C-alpha cells in the first residue's frame, strides 16, 4: 500500500505542540504516512524537534501571534512583513497539498481558511473557541461556513461543553475526544532536588522570548515576597524553555540574584515573622516540565498552554499579568473564563509592588484551603478532560486513510 501524505497546519506555538502530539500518536499507530507541516506563526520549533519537514517560510512576528489582544501589535506585524509571509505560506500550501491525502489543522479561522484553501479534505482541532468563554460559541459566518464545508470531515473541540453547544447549533461533525495538551504529561523521574514534605511552587514564565525573560524577572520578585512573608515553608522550581537557560546570568543580574548552574539564588531573605535570614533559591530546568507540574502544589503562571495543562492536572494557578505582548490582563481574564476558578488572576495591570503583595497573600491562602484545592481537581477534569485525545484523533486519521 502506497504511503499517504498528511500536511499539518497550525497557527500558534501551543497549536504546533498539539499537532506534534497527534503526529506522535500517529507514528506509534504504525500508519505508513509521509508527514509535513506549515506553522503559520513562529518558527515551528516543535515540528523541528519532532523531525517534521516544514514546507514554507516561517518567521517570528513582534506579536508572537497574539495580535488580536492589541491592534498595535497587528500593525507591528504588518510592518515586519506579515502579509508577504502569509502569502508565501499560502503558496507553499497550494504547491505541497497537491501531493497530500489529508490536512490536519489546529487553531482558529486562520488555520481553517488555509486548510480549506488547500482544496484537500481536512480535519481541525478548534483550539481557540470554547463555550466557557461566552456561554455559546459564536464562530462567525466565515468560520461556520468553513467548518460546514464537505471538505471539513471532522471538528474536534477542546472541551465537551463546546462540542455539545456546536451540535445543538447544527454542526453535527463537532466532537470532543479529549484535549491533546493533556497527553505526554507523565513524570519522567527526573530528580528535581525536592525537600520531602515541603510544598513545591512551579514558576511558568512562558515560551516566547523576550517576553518570557521579562516575566521571569517579575516572578523572581514575587518569589522574594512569598519567601519573606509566608508562614508556610515552600520551595520553588521554574520550568523554562531551553532558550531561557543561557540568559539566566543576565536575568540574575537584573534581579539582584546570583546564578549557579541552573540555580537562581538570593543570598539573604529576611522572613518577617522570624528574626533570621535565609538563602532563597529557585532551581530552573528546561527538560522537566511534566515532572515539575506533577510535583507542584501550586503554579504561578504567565503563559497559555502550560497553564491549561496545570489546570487539567488539578493544580491551583495564580496568574499575574505581564507587559505582553502575549500574557496581559486581557489574556489572563479570558483564560480565567476558559479554565474557571482554578485560575486566580491578580491585578488588572502589569505586575507592580501592590500586585506582588496581593499575589503572595493569595498563594498562602490557597495552599491552606483544602476545600478549594479539592475543587481544582474536579474543575480540571471538567474543563480539560482526561488524557488520550491525541490517540483518538490519530486513530480517526488512520481510519480515514485506510490503515
N, C-alpha and C positions, 0 to 999 in steps of 0.2 A: 504494500500500500504506500503510495506516494505521501511524503510528509506534507502536512498542511501548514499554511502561513498565518500567523497572528500578529497584528500590529497593536501595541499597547499605547494608548493616548492618555495623557493626564495633564492637568493644569494646576499644579501646586506641589510643594515638597511632600506634604502628607499624602497627597494623591499618588505621587511616584511610589511611595512606600507601600501603599495599599496594592497597587498593581504588581509590585515585586513580590508581595505575599501571595497573590493569586498565581503569579508566574511560578513561584517556588512550589506551590501545591500542584500545579500542572505538570511540572517536571517530575515530581515524586510519583504522579499517577502513571507515568510510563508512556504517555501520549507522545507520538513522534511528530513534533511541531517545530517549525522554524519561527523564532520569535524576534521581534524588533520593537523599537519604541520611539515615540516622539514626545518628549516632555516639553510642554508649551511654556512653562515657567521654570526659570532657574537653569542650572547646568546638568540636571539629570544624574546627580552623583549616585543616587540609589540604584539606578539602572546600570551604571558603570561598575559599581561594586558587585552587581549580580551578573556581570559579563554579558549584558544585553546590548546588541548594536543599536546605536542611535542614528536615525536616518536623515536628520536635518540639523540645521544650526541651532545652537542654544546660547542663551546669554542671561546674566544676572541683571535684572532691572532694578532701579532705585527703590521701587515699592516692595520688592520681594514677592510680587504677585498679589498683593492685597490693596491695590489702589482704590477699590470700592470703598475703603474706610475713609479715604480723604482724596477729594478731587485733585488737590495739588500734586499728589504723588502720581496720578494719572498723567498730568501734564509733564512731570519729570520723566516718566516712562516714554512718552511721545518724543521728548527731546533726546532720549537715549536710543531712539531707533525702534520703538515697539512696533510701529506699523510695518516697516520694512521687514523686521524679523518675523512677524506673524505671517506676512505674505510668503516669505521664503519657506516657512514651516508648512504652510498650506500646500505650496507647490511640491514639497518633498512628500507629503502625504498622498497627493494625487498620483505622483510617479510610482511610489512604492506600493500603494494599496492595490494596484492592478494585479499584483502577484500574491495577494492575501485572500484567505478564505473567511476571515472574521476580524473585526476590530473590537477590542476591549477598551472601553473608555471609563475613566474615573474623573469626576469633577462636577462642573455645573454646565451652564448653557454653552460656554466656550468649547468644552470637550465634546458635548453633544452635537454642536454645529459642525465641528471639524470631522467628527465620526460620520455624520450624515453626508457631508460633502465628499467623503471618500467613495461614495456610491457602492459601498460594500455592506453586508449585514453587520450589525453591531449590537453589543450589549453595553449597558452603562451602570456603574455603581454611582448613585446620585449622592455624592458626599456632602454637598453644600446646602441641602434642603432637609428640613425636619419640621414636623407638626409641632414639636416642642417650642419652636421659635415664636409662632404666632397663633397656634391653635388649629389652623387649617392651612395646608400648603397652598400657596399661590405661585404656580410655576410661570405664569405669564403666557401670553398667546403663542409666542415663538417656541419656547421650550416645550410647551404642551404638544404642539404640532410635531416637533421633532421626535418626541417620545411615542406619539401615537402612530408614527410612520411605520409602514410594513418593514422597512429596513431595520428598525429597532426591535430586536427579538425579545429582550427582557430588560426590566428596570429593577435593579437591586437597591434597596433603601438602607439607610444607616440605622434604622430602628423599626420596631414592629408597629408603633403608632402611625408612622408616616406611610407604611405600606397599606395599612387599613384605611387611612384617610384617602390615599390615591385610588384605592379600589372603590371606595364609596363615590368618588368623583367620576368614575368610569374608566380609569386606567387599570384594567384587569391584569395587565402583564407585570404590575408592580408587586414585588415580593421581598420579604425580609428573611434571610437565611443566616444571619449573624454578621457582625461587623469585622472585617478582616484586620482592623487595627488591634483587635484583641488577641490575635494569633501571635505565636512566637514570643510570648512574654514569660516563659518558664525560666526559673533561675538556672544559671549555668554552673553554680557552685563556686563562683569567684570569691576569693577572700576579700571582704570589704573592711577588714580590721575593726570589726564592731566590738564594742564592750558589751558583754552579755547583761541583759536586764535593763539596759538604758535605751530609752526611746530614740528612734532614728528619724531625723527630718531630712527629706530629699529636696534638693535645690535643682530646679529646671529652668535655666536661663533662656532656652530656645536654641534654634539651629542656624538662624540667619545672621551672618556677620555683616556689619559691625554691631548690629543691634544686640546680639547675644552677649557680646563683650560688655556693652554698657549695662545690660540687665544684670550681669554677674556682679559688677561693681555695686549696683543698688542692693542686690541680695546680700552682699557681704556686710553692708551697713545694717541690714535687718538682722543678720546673724548676731552681730555685736549687741544689738538691742535685746534680742531674746536671751542671750547668754548673761547679760548684765542684770536683767530684771526678773527673769523667770524663777519661780521656786522649784521648778522641775529640773531634773538632770536630763539633758538631751545631747545627742551627737549629730553631726551634720555630714551628709555625703552629697556631692554635686555630680550629676550626670551631664557630661559635656559632649559636644560634638568634637571629633578629632581636631578640627581646625582651631579650636579654642585652646588646646593644650600648649602650643608654642607661645601663646600670649599671656600665660599665667604670670611670668615675671613682670610684665608691664602692668597687668591688672593688679597685682600685689602692690606695686609701687604707687599706682594711682590711689589705692585704697588705704595705704598705711599698713599693709600686711607684709609678710615675708613669704617667699615661695621656696619649698624644698621638695623636689622630686614628687610633684603632684599634690603636696600638702600645702594649703594656704594657712598660714599661722599668724595669729595676733598674740603678741607675747604677754600682754598684761591686761586682762579684762578684770575689772573690779565689780563683783556682784553686790548689788545694792543692799541685800539683806544679810550680808556677811562681811566681816572685816578681813577680807582676803582677796588676793589677786590670783588669777589662774591663767594658764596658757590655753588659748582657744584655737582649734584647728578645724578646717574643712578639707576632707580628703576628696580629691577630684579624680574622676575616671572617665575615659572615653569608650570603654568596652564593657561596661557593667550596668547598662541602663535597666534591663529587666531585673537584675539582682537588687539594684538599689530600690526600684519601685516595690518589689515583693517584700523587702525587708523594712520598708519605711512605715512609720506610724502616722505620718502626716507629710504632705507635699506642699512646697511653696513653688508655684509655677508662674512663668511668664511666657507661655508658649501655647500652641494649639493642640496638635495631635497627642503629644505626650501627656497633657492634662486629661484629655479624653481617656487615655489608657489608664491613668491613675484612678479616675472615677470608676471605670469599668472594673477595676480590681478592688473597689470598695474603700479607697483611701480618701480621707478628707483633704480638701485643697484650699489653700489660701492663695488668692490671686491679687497681686498689686500691679496696677497699670504702669507701664513704662512710657518712654518717649516715642516709641514706634520706630519704623512705620507699621509694623505688624501688631505687636501686643500693646494696644492702647486701651483706655477705658471703654471705648465703644466696642472693641473686640471682646474685652473681658465681660462686659454686660451681656452681649449676645451669647457668649459661652455659658454664662450663668443660666440664661433662659433655656439653652440647649441641654445642659447637664444637670440642672436642678440645684437643690440646696447643698449638695455635696461641695459645690464651689462657692466660697465666700469671697466676694470682691470687696476689697478695702480701698476706699477713696475713689473719687471721680476725676482726679488729676494725676499726672505723673508723680511718682513717689517723692514725698518730701518728709521732713522730720516728723510731722504730725501723723502722717500715714504709717510711717515706720513704727511709731509708738503704738498706734491702734492695731497694726498687724501683729506686733509682738504680744499684745494682750489677747488677741484672738487666738493665737497659737496655744497659749497656756489654757485658755478657757476651753478650747476644742478638745485638747488632749485629756481633759478631765470630765468630759461629758459623755458618759458611756451610752446613754440613750441615743444621742446624736450619732456617735460612731457606729452603732448598730444600724441606724437608718441609712448610713452611707453605703453599707453593703447591699441592702435591698435596692436602693436607688441606682447603684451601679449596674446591677443585673437588668433593671427595667430600662435604663437609658441606653446601655451599650450592648446588652445581650451577652451570651456565652461565646467562648472561642469556637472556631470551626468554620467561620464564614468563608474564608478563602478556599478551603477544601470544597465546600459546596458549590461555590461559583466556578472553580476549576472543573468540577465534575459536570456542571452544566455545559461548559465549553467543550470538554472532551466528548460528551454525548452528542452535542450538535455536530461536531466534526466526524463522528462515526467511530470513536475509539471506545 
